[in-house]
């Protein structure tokens, strides 16, 4: 299996950002780390091994990037406004730096599906819903899609437009709705075991139903907790449905 490590100085974030790719060709899956983890988290916790057949068969090519959550939502020394500013800079980094990099690396535009677990699921799903003109879908595992769960009481217009549970119900523009309705790779999964919040996924699924946005909701049983064995089972399962 091909594995490439790369990095560059990000003008959006004013720091060096690393990225790792796995596989040689196929539609791209862009993975966002959980919590304050780094770009190698999915490798360390064996999710890459769990999807190795998809990589070796050229069914997908995976890219994993760093988070900046320790410089935003998980940094208790920062005020709320500074956190959302940093979050917005991360959004810019994804769209203006990571996406063009993936296109260059794949010798042209390819479908890009976002993915992530826990807080990474929020980033993955939010990235897709903000820019369905760029991204082809998402695999969101064990997420909470309300940014207020992380903003510790701070909330402004920029927070609103990064909190899918808030802005998606108020989305009425037919251009964007029809674009979202044309996508068929929207997967939302959650376990029902320890530290999981399946209700968060079900609430967001009901919003999508009201908007007639096709998606795949899966709520797994109580034996599936908020932990890596769950995600090592969920990710290949979701990839099998792409």
C-alpha distance (Angstrom), angle and dihedral (degrees) to the residues before:
residue distance angle dihedral
X1 . . .
X2 3.78 . .
X3 3.82 115.8 .
X4 3.83 123.5 -177.6
X5 3.80 128.1 -177.0
X6 3.80 118.7 -157.6
X7 3.80 139.3 163.6
X8 3.80 140.7 -179.9
X9 3.78 140.4 -179.8
X10 3.79 105.9 -92.6
X11 3.81 114.2 -140.4
X12 3.81 88.4 -165.3
X13 3.81 94.9 55.6
X14 3.84 100.6 24.1
X15 3.77 92.5 -130.9
X16 3.78 140.5 83.4
X17 3.80 112.7 -84.4
X18 3.79 123.3 -163.2
X19 3.78 127.9 -149.7
X20 3.79 133.0 -175.7
X21 3.79 127.5 -159.5
X22 3.79 128.6 -159.3
X23 3.78 125.3 -162.4
X24 3.77 133.1 20.0
X25 3.81 107.1 -104.4
X26 3.80 145.0 -12.0
X27 3.81 136.2 89.0
X28 3.80 110.5 -31.4
X29 3.80 125.3 -110.7
X30 3.81 113.0 -162.8
X31 3.81 111.7 -157.0
X32 3.81 124.1 -156.1
X33 3.82 115.6 -157.3
X34 3.77 123.3 -120.2
X35 3.81 120.8 -107.5
X36 3.82 112.3 -30.4
X37 3.79 96.0 -21.9
X38 3.79 128.7 130.1
X39 3.77 138.7 -119.2
X40 3.82 93.7 -85.2
X41 3.81 95.3 54.2
X42 3.81 95.3 101.5
X43 3.78 90.0 50.9
X44 3.81 93.9 48.6
X45 3.79 92.5 50.4
X46 3.81 92.2 47.2
X47 3.80 99.2 -114.7
X48 3.79 88.6 127.3
X49 3.81 89.6 54.1
X50 3.81 88.7 49.3
X51 3.81 91.2 58.7
X52 3.80 96.8 36.9
X53 3.85 94.0 117.6
X54 3.81 90.7 57.9
X55 3.80 90.4 50.3
X56 3.79 95.9 45.6
X57 3.81 92.0 47.3
X58 3.82 91.7 51.2
X59 3.79 92.9 -119.0
X60 3.82 91.5 129.7
X61 3.78 140.2 1.8
X62 3.81 113.9 -144.4
X63 3.80 127.5 -147.2
X64 3.80 121.3 -171.0
X65 3.80 122.5 -167.2
X66 3.79 138.0 -172.2
X67 3.78 122.7 -93.7
X68 3.80 123.6 -133.2
X69 3.81 94.2 -159.0
X70 3.80 90.8 120.6
X71 3.81 86.1 60.2
X72 3.79 93.8 49.0
X73 3.83 132.0 12.3
X74 3.80 96.7 14.2
X75 3.81 95.9 46.4
X76 3.81 109.1 96.0
X77 3.82 91.2 -172.5
X78 3.82 92.6 66.5
X79 3.79 127.0 81.8
X80 3.78 119.1 -122.3
X81 3.79 96.5 -105.7
X82 3.81 92.0 52.7
X83 3.80 89.6 50.5
X84 3.79 95.1 54.9
X85 3.81 91.2 44.5
X86 3.81 88.9 55.7
X87 3.80 89.8 45.9
X88 3.80 90.4 53.6
X89 3.79 90.2 50.4
X90 3.81 87.5 54.4
X91 3.80 89.7 52.3
X92 3.80 88.7 53.4
X93 3.80 91.1 48.7
X94 3.81 90.6 54.0
X95 3.80 96.2 48.7
X96 3.80 101.3 35.0
X97 3.81 100.8 34.4
X98 3.81 113.8 18.1
X99 3.81 97.8 42.8
X100 3.84 94.1 50.0
X101 3.81 88.8 46.2
X102 3.82 91.2 54.0
X103 3.81 90.6 48.8
X104 3.80 91.6 51.1
X105 3.78 92.3 45.3
X106 3.81 90.7 51.6
X107 3.81 93.8 44.8
X108 3.78 92.3 -114.6
X109 3.80 143.8 1.3
X110 3.81 114.1 -38.1
X111 3.80 130.9 175.8
X112 3.81 109.8 -87.0
X113 3.79 121.2 -155.2
X114 3.80 117.0 -170.1
X115 3.79 121.9 -140.7
X116 3.76 142.4 176.5
X117 3.78 148.8 143.2
X118 3.81 129.3 -118.9
X119 3.84 108.9 -22.1
X120 3.79 86.6 0.7
X121 3.81 87.7 61.6
X122 3.80 90.0 58.6
X123 3.81 90.6 50.9
X124 3.81 91.9 46.6
X125 3.78 95.5 48.4
X126 3.81 93.9 41.9
X127 3.80 91.2 49.7
X128 3.81 90.8 53.6
X129 3.79 96.3 45.7
X130 3.79 93.1 46.7
X131 3.81 92.7 52.1
X132 3.82 113.1 22.2
X133 3.80 85.8 152.3
X134 3.82 87.4 70.1
X135 3.79 105.6 28.3
X136 3.78 126.9 59.4
X137 3.80 100.9 -153.6
X138 3.78 145.5 -47.6
X139 3.80 142.1 -113.0
X140 3.80 105.2 -149.9
X141 3.80 115.1 -176.8
X142 3.80 126.2 -170.5
X143 3.79 94.4 -17.2
X144 3.79 138.6 152.9
X145 3.79 109.5 -143.3
X146 3.78 97.9 -160.7
X147 3.81 112.2 94.5
X148 3.81 89.2 -159.0
X149 3.81 86.7 74.8
X150 3.81 86.7 70.7
X151 3.81 105.3 27.5
X152 3.84 94.9 75.4
X153 3.77 95.9 -137.6
X154 3.79 98.7 -39.1
X155 3.80 115.4 120.6
X156 3.77 133.0 162.4
X157 3.80 138.0 149.1
X158 3.79 92.7 -77.0
X159 3.80 90.3 51.8
X160 3.80 88.7 50.9
X161 3.80 91.9 55.2
X162 3.81 90.6 51.1
X163 3.80 96.1 47.8
X164 3.82 107.0 82.7
X165 3.78 94.3 -166.6
X166 3.82 87.4 60.8
X167 3.80 105.6 39.3
X168 3.81 101.6 35.2
X169 3.85 94.6 63.7
X170 3.81 88.3 53.8
X171 3.79 94.9 48.4
X172 3.82 106.9 117.6
X173 3.79 103.8 150.3
X174 3.81 104.9 117.6
X175 3.79 93.1 -150.3
X176 3.80 92.5 61.2
X177 3.80 94.2 37.0
X178 3.79 92.1 52.4
X179 3.78 90.1 47.2
X180 3.81 90.3 53.4
X181 3.80 91.2 45.1
X182 3.80 89.5 55.1
X183 3.81 91.9 61.4
X184 3.80 120.5 92.9
X185 3.79 103.4 -179.2
X186 3.80 102.4 76.6
X187 3.82 107.9 128.7
X188 3.81 123.8 175.7
X189 3.79 116.4 -177.1
X190 3.79 135.1 175.3
X191 3.75 138.2 167.0
X192 3.80 123.1 -135.4
X193 3.80 98.1 -139.7
X194 3.79 134.3 94.3
X195 3.82 115.9 -20.4
X196 3.79 93.1 -3.7
X197 3.81 121.7 128.2
X198 3.80 106.3 -157.2
X199 3.80 89.3 167.3
X200 3.80 90.0 69.7
X201 3.79 90.8 58.4
X202 3.79 93.0 44.4
X203 3.81 92.9 51.0
X204 3.78 91.6 51.3
X205 3.81 90.7 46.2
X206 3.80 89.9 55.9
X207 3.82 89.3 52.9
X208 3.80 89.7 52.8
X209 3.80 90.6 48.6
X210 3.80 90.0 54.0
X211 3.82 89.3 51.7
X212 3.82 92.4 45.6
X213 3.80 90.5 -122.5
X214 3.82 109.7 154.0
X215 3.77 115.7 -126.5
X216 3.78 143.5 148.4
X217 3.81 116.0 -117.6
X218 3.80 118.2 -170.9
X219 3.79 123.7 179.9
X220 3.78 110.4 -171.0
X221 3.81 124.6 -156.8
X222 3.78 134.6 -87.9
X223 3.78 92.4 -87.7
X224 3.81 88.3 69.9
X225 3.81 110.8 80.1
X226 3.79 133.8 177.8
X227 3.77 94.4 -79.4
X228 3.78 144.9 97.8
X229 3.82 99.1 -88.2
X230 3.81 87.2 61.7
X231 3.80 93.8 50.1
X232 3.80 92.8 43.9
X233 3.81 86.0 60.2
X234 3.81 97.1 39.4
X235 3.79 100.4 51.0
X236 3.81 98.3 56.2
X237 3.80 88.8 41.3
X238 3.82 90.8 55.2
X239 3.81 92.7 44.0
X240 3.80 89.3 54.7
X241 3.80 88.4 62.9
X242 3.81 97.8 51.2
